[in-house]
Amino acid sequence: MKTSIIVVLISFLCGSPIFSQDKQLDNVFYCFNNGIRTLPNAPKSLADQAALIKKIGFDGLSGHISDDYWARRKALDKAGVGMPEIYWGMTLTDDGQIEYKEEIKEIIKDSKDLNLLVALFLNAKKYMNHKSEGDKIFADGIQALADFAASYHVDVAIYPHANNYSETLAHSVKMAKQINRRNVGVIFNTCHLLKVEGEEGWQEKAKQALPYLFMVSINGADSGETQKMGWDRLIQPLGQGTFDTYELVKFFKDNGYHGKFGLQCYNIKQDCKAALTQSMNTWRTYQKRYAEETSIEPSGATAESFLQAWASGFGKGSVDDMTAFYEDSKDTFVIQSTGRARKGTADIRKEYQSAFEEVVFERVTLGDLTVRQQGDMAWATCRFKALTSHRVTHTKWTLEVYTSFVLKRFDNTWKIVLEQSTPIAGVPRVSPQESVRQ
């Protein structure tokens, strides 16, 4: 990567978002395999199941460890339906060995560049009370699988599940950090979080998981003392139950989540077509509601959510959208981590245009984000980290700087008026990716 490219990229390694008028709930929304495997009156043949998923409007149907993958994939391909995720297991035996069905490697090969996520549930009877030791063994096993999957552009995510080795979101995140691979993340599993941890404080737990989040499973559920509830109350068609699933979806979108949403359907005692149709209709209601709510920024929108939205804008690569985050003024000031300054939105726009022509921003996170607000002014600091891919050489780079902002609210819309980036002591501003993630 040329030095000039690096300088261009470094200048925008932290920022802030606005609610633009084209904000959409456009994430992949697919149906879990149990939606056609456990619901009453589900179609019998794989072809009819794929046709139903297609007709209702889902973006895909997940695979399952109990399925005939090859027959399932063939049926989905014929119907024009994707397989965004496959549910697979990994076991740590009592004698300390990692075991899993090796067929997953052939499945990974077959899924090259098809945006497949391996949702990994973990079992380990002996190590349930010895997790420091168990975590290390699992980390080695998942690292090996992830390294194999990386060359096929397949991701792996830990699936927290009640009564399994990894039951909580926090434990899954801890393991993902220990595994330390770019293509390893976690799943926010709504029904299991409600069952194991309860609903209190889910927002903070979700926020801590965001940098590692590859999928969010959703469904209708009841609110209250959820740890005492049965699955019949914790897993309902979307739109049923008293738990506010829309607010959960909105929370993730407002905080820059662009990943998949999967519909959990386990053991729902309703007609398959009716339950899935209701869930899809509810999702479309969510889409309409989200677009209407975010078309104009509400006066209560926070500077923090503004910054998270800005960060998510890097992935879209729109010069217009990114420039709109700044006050349209000749006095708007950006100081790059190299010390070079850019004054005025015209110069800032040129920098974004140059950056987006050179690289694709694959993932952007704002670490240690701190915001202070007084009236219509706000001050923010963060540690910005971006994973990028060069458009010509296809080399991958990690960019990381410390950035501070001054924000001002104009007519209920936040804008950046000053941005300054500086190097972080002991951390390279730009470094080649080595399939690791801090």
C-alpha positions, -999 to +999 in steps of 0.1 A: +000+000+000+014+034-010+022+059+017-002+084+002-030+059+005-022+052+042-022+089+049-057+093+033-071+064+053-056+074+087-074+108+085-108+092+090-103+066+117-131+077+140-162+096+136-198+102+140-232+095+123-264+112+115-298+098+108-300+101+070-333+100+052-324+067+035-319+047+067-333+013+062-337-020+081-321-038+052-302-066+071-304-102+059-334-118+076-336-155+073-355-184+089-339-209+113-340-245+101-364-254+129-389-232+112-396-260+087-384-289+108-404-286+141-435-266+133-468-284+126-479-288+090-445-280+076-440-291+040-425-326+038-401-323+009-370-301+008-382-286-025-415-276-010-398-262+022-375-241+000-405-229-020-424-218+011-394-199+025-391-181-009-428-174-012-430-158+023-401-136+015-372-147+038-336-141+026-327-176+033-330-208+054-303-220+077-287-254+075-285-279+104-262-305+117-290-331+114-298-322+078-285-336+045-266-305+036-261-314-001-298-321-007-307-290+013-283-268-006-295-282-040-332-275-031-324-239-019-303-232-050-331-243-073-356-221-054-332-191-054-329-191-017-296-186+002-282-204+032-268-176+054-259-199+084-255-235+094-259-248+129-231-271+140-217-286+172-182-290+187-175-312+217-147-312+243-144-348+254-136-358+290-100-367+279-095-332+266-100-338+228-119-316+204-144-335+183-169-324+156-184-338+124-157-334+098-183-329+071-183-293+080-150-288+062-165-301+030-195-278+036-172-249+041-154-256+008-187-258-010-198-225+005-168-204-006-179-167-011-215-175-003-215-155+030-220-186+052-218-184+090-211-215+110-231-211+142-212-233+167-228-247+198-203-261+224-206-292+246-182-303+274-195-322+304-163-325+324-152-289+319-184-272+329-169-262+362-133-259+348-138-233+321-104-216+323-090-249+312-119-257+288-117-223+272-081-228+262-088-262+246-119-249+228-099-218+216-073-241+200-100-261+183-120-232+170-089-214+159-080-244+137-115-245+122-116-208+116-082-208+100-094-235+076-126-215+069-109-182+064-095-191+029-131-198+018-144-165+033-166-184+058-172-170+093-176-189+126-196-177+156-201-191+191-238-198+198-247-193+235-272-219+245-288-228+278-272-258+295-244-259+270-207-251+277-211-215+266-245-203+280-240-165+282-232-138+258-203-125+280-187-159+280-190-162+242-174-128+238-146-137+262-139-168+242-140-149+209-114-125+223-092-154+233-096-172+199-085-139+183-094-145+147-110-120+123-136-146+112-146-157+146-174-138+164-205-144+186-243-146+183-268-126+203-293-153+211-324-135+224-344-165+237-314-181+255-303-148+269-337-143+284-337-179+298-302-179+312-296-142+321-329-125+322-339-094+303-325-068+326-294-051+312-295-067+278-286-034+261-252-031+279-244-067+272-253-062+235-231-031+233-201-050+247-207-078+221-211-055+191-175-056+178-177-094+177-213-098+166-220-119+135-257-127+140-287-118+161-315-144+166-349-129+173-385-141+179-415-131+199-412-136+237-428-126+269-413-100+293-409-104+331-392-131+351-380-148+319-355-171+337-385-189+352-404-192+319-407-222+296-397-221+259-434-218+249-432-182+263-396-174+253-400-185+217-431-173+199-438-160+163-424-125+158-450-100+169-464-121+197-454-117+234-448-087+256-410-084+252-403-055+228-383-072+201-386-042+178-366-021+203-340-048+204-337-047+166-336-009+166-309-009+192-286-030+171-293-009+139-288+024+157-255+011+169-242+003+135-250-034+132-251-046+096-251-083+102-277-110+099-310-115+118-322-151+122-357-161+131-358-186+160-388-210+157-380-239+180-411-259+191-437-233+182-470-250+183-486-232+155-492-239+118-459-236+100-471-213+071-492-191+094-465-187+120-438-179+095-461-155+075-469-136+107-432-133+116-424-120+081-453-095+083-440-083+116-405-079+102-419-058+074-438-037+100-404-032+117-388-021+084-416+005+078-415+017+114-377+020+114-377+040+082-404+064+095-387+069+128-353+076+114-363+097+084-360+127+107-337+126+137-357+128+170-347+155+194-338+128+219-312+112+197-279+111+215-245+122+204-233+086+211-258+071+186-248+098+161-212+087+163-221+050+160-241+057+129-212+077+114-189+047+120-213+023+102-213+047+072-178+037+063-190+003+052-214+019+026-186+039+010-208+069+002-189+102-001-222+121+001-233+104+033-200+108+050-196+144+041-231+151+054-219+142+089-199+174+091-211+210+094-213+225+059-189+253+066-155+266+055-145+265+092-151+228+098-117+215+108-102+180+106-066+173+118-052+140+106-030+118+128-001+128+106-006+164+117-020+175+083-051+197+085-082+198+063-104+229+066-139+231+051-163+205+039-150+207+003-116+194+014-131+168+037-152+155+009-121+151-013-104+130+014-133+107+017-135+103-021-099+094-023-101+069+006-132+051-008-116+049-043-086+031-028-100+007-002-131-010+011-139-007+048-148-042+059-154-034+096-152-003+117-155-002+155-153+026+181-136+014+212-137+032+245-162+057+232-168+085+257-192+114+252-199+145+273-228+167+263-239+202+274-269+216+257-264+216+219-226+209+222-209+175+228-173+164+231-163+128+223-132+106+223-127+071+210-103+045+198-112+039+161-102+006+145-109-003+109-103-035+089-098-025+053-091-042+019-072-025-009-093-025-041-064-031-064-038-052-045-065-070-023-041-067+006-058-062+040-048-036+066-057-027+101-059+011+108-061+023+144-059+058+159-072+078+188-098+104+177-116+133+195-146+153+183-165+185+189-201+181+179-228+207+176-266+202+172-283+221+145-321+219+143-321+185+161-293+171+139-258+166+152-228+176+131-190+174+135-174+208+137-139+196+148-122+163+145-086+154+155-068+121+152-036+112+169-014+080+170-018+056+199+013+050+219+027+016+211+002+008+184+010+011+147-014+034+129-015+010+099-005-026+100-011-057+078-038-080+090-027-114+102-062-129+107-063-117+143-085-092+160-078-074+192 
